[in-house]
């Protein structure tokens, strides 16, 4: 990985951390807060591609593991990886990978702008919602013992917000592709 790729990954790690400054919203019926950081994960995948996006997310998780308060609500330390919501954190890496891979596969320079935006949206929706939720729901159900159906039903409340985040990520991906044509050259 070139220095440029590492710098871009670090930049998006900083964006994910900055999105953690938005206070989390607890719903009360499920121990998973609504945060803006999942938008950062989608953005990393859409803009940087699979490998650099996953590196950005891994960097955030390493910073959290060493105790820096980089997760929403100022959380950090190894304890965040022992919570029922750890599956969502693990899912961030896979979500960035899936979003980035699909963005690389579906979006090309020769496509009309609307098609690029729709393809970025599909990539963000698949990676940032489907993959992320699969990891989070399975882990939450197993670790907390609430069962898959309860974990799934509790997670449904987050889908409208995450669909909106997918749309924002798609629009940002398209804007970056137009404004910074050299940036999407993915590693």
C-alpha positions in Angstrom: 0.0 0.0 0.0 1.5 3.3 -1.1 1.9 6.3 1.2 -0.9 8.1 -0.6 -3.3 5.2 0.2 -2.3 5.3 3.8 -2.9 9.0 4.0 -6.3 8.6 2.5 -7.2 5.8 4.9 -6.0 7.9 7.8 -8.1 10.8 6.5 -11.2 8.7 6.4 -10.4 7.2 9.8 -10.5 10.8 11.0 -13.8 11.4 9.3 -15.3 8.3 11.0 -14.0 9.5 14.4 -15.3 13.0 13.7 -18.8 11.5 13.0 -18.6 10.0 16.4 -18.8 13.4 17.9 -22.5 13.4 17.0 -24.2 12.2 20.2 -25.6 8.7 19.9 -29.3 8.1 20.3 -30.4 5.2 22.4 -33.7 3.6 21.6 -34.1 1.8 24.9 -35.4 -1.5 23.6 -32.2 -2.7 22.0 -28.6 -2.0 23.4 -27.5 -0.5 20.0 -27.3 3.3 19.6 -28.0 5.2 16.5 -24.7 6.8 15.5 -23.4 8.7 12.5 -20.2 6.6 12.3 -21.8 4.0 10.1 -22.1 6.8 7.5 -18.3 7.2 7.7 -17.9 3.4 7.1 -20.1 3.7 4.0 -18.2 6.8 2.8 -14.8 5.0 3.3 -16.0 2.1 1.1 -17.6 4.3 -1.6 -14.8 6.8 -1.9 -11.7 4.8 -1.2 -12.7 1.3 -2.4 -12.5 -2.0 -0.6 -9.0 -2.2 0.6 -8.3 1.4 1.6 -11.8 1.7 3.1 -11.3 -1.4 5.2 -7.9 -0.1 6.3 -9.5 3.2 7.4 -12.1 1.3 9.5 -9.4 -1.0 11.0 -7.4 2.1 12.0 -10.4 3.4 13.9 -10.9 0.1 15.6 -7.2 -0.1 16.6 -7.5 3.4 18.1 -10.6 2.4 20.0 -8.8 -0.8 21.2 -5.9 1.1 22.6 -8.3 3.2 24.6 -8.7 6.4 22.6 -12.3 7.7 22.8 -12.9 7.5 19.1 -16.3 5.8 19.1 -19.5 7.6 19.4 -20.3 8.8 22.9 -16.5 9.0 23.6 -16.2 5.3 24.0 -12.9 3.5 23.7 -10.9 0.7 25.2 -11.1 -3.1 25.1 -14.4 -3.1 26.9 -16.2 -1.9 23.8 -15.2 -5.1 22.1 -16.9 -7.2 24.9 -20.3 -5.6 24.5 -23.4 -7.1 22.8 -22.8 -4.5 20.0 -19.3 -5.7 19.1 -20.8 -7.5 16.1 -21.6 -4.1 14.6 -18.0 -3.0 15.1 -16.6 -6.1 13.5 -19.2 -5.6 10.8 -17.8 -2.2 10.0 -14.7 -3.8 8.4 -16.8 -6.1 6.3 -19.2 -3.4 5.5 -16.4 -1.1 4.2 -15.0 -4.1 2.2 -18.3 -5.0 0.7 -19.3 -1.4 -0.1 -15.9 -0.7 -1.6 -15.8 -3.9 -3.6 -19.3 -3.3 -5.0 -18.4 0.4 -5.8 -15.4 -0.7 -7.7 -17.4 -3.4 -9.5 -20.5 -1.3 -10.3 -19.3 2.2 -10.9 -17.2 3.3 -13.8 -16.3 6.7 -15.3 -18.1 6.1 -18.5 -21.5 5.8 -16.9 -24.0 8.7 -16.7 -24.1 10.5 -13.4 -27.5 9.2 -12.3 -26.3 5.6 -12.9 -23.1 6.2 -10.9 -25.2 7.6 -8.0 -27.6 4.6 -8.1 -24.7 2.1 -8.2 -23.0 3.9 -5.3 -26.3 3.7 -3.4 -26.7 0.0 -4.1 -23.1 -0.6 -2.9 -23.6 1.4 0.2 -27.0 -0.2 0.9 -25.6 -3.7 0.5 -22.4 -3.2 2.4 -23.5 -0.6 5.0 -26.9 -2.1 5.8 -27.1 -5.8 4.7 -23.5 -6.9 5.6 -23.3 -4.7 8.7 -26.7 -5.8 10.0 -25.9 -9.5 9.4 -22.8 -9.3 11.5 -24.4 -7.2 14.2 -27.6 -9.1 14.5 -26.0 -12.5 14.7 -23.5 -11.4 17.3 -26.1 -9.5 19.3 -28.5 -12.5 19.3 -25.8 -15.0 20.3 -24.0 -12.9 23.0 -27.0 -11.3 24.6 -29.2 -14.4 24.3 -32.2 -12.5 23.1 -32.6 -14.7 20.0 -32.4 -13.9 16.3 -35.9 -12.8 15.8 -35.8 -10.3 18.7 -32.4 -9.0 17.6 -33.7 -8.7 14.0 -36.9 -7.0 14.9 -35.1 -4.6 17.2 -32.7 -3.7 14.4 -35.5 -2.8 12.0 -35.8 0.5 13.7 -32.4 1.5 12.3 -33.0 0.7 8.7 -34.7 4.0 7.6 -31.8 6.0 9.0 -29.2 3.7 7.4 -31.0 3.9 4.0 -30.7 7.7 4.3 -27.0 7.3 5.2 -26.6 5.1 2.1 -28.1 7.9 0.0 -25.8 10.5 1.5 -22.8 8.2 0.9 -23.9 7.7 -2.7 -24.2 11.4 -3.4 -20.8 12.0 -1.7 -19.2 9.2 -3.8 -20.6 10.7 -7.0 -19.4 14.2 -5.9 -15.9 12.9 -5.2 -15.8 11.1 -8.5 -16.7 14.4 -10.3 -14.6 16.8 -8.1 -11.5 14.7 -7.5 -11.2 12.4 -10.5 -7.8 11.0 -9.4 -9.0 10.0 -5.9 -11.1 7.0 -6.9 -8.1 5.3 -8.5 -8.4 2.5 -6.0 -5.6 0.5 -4.7 
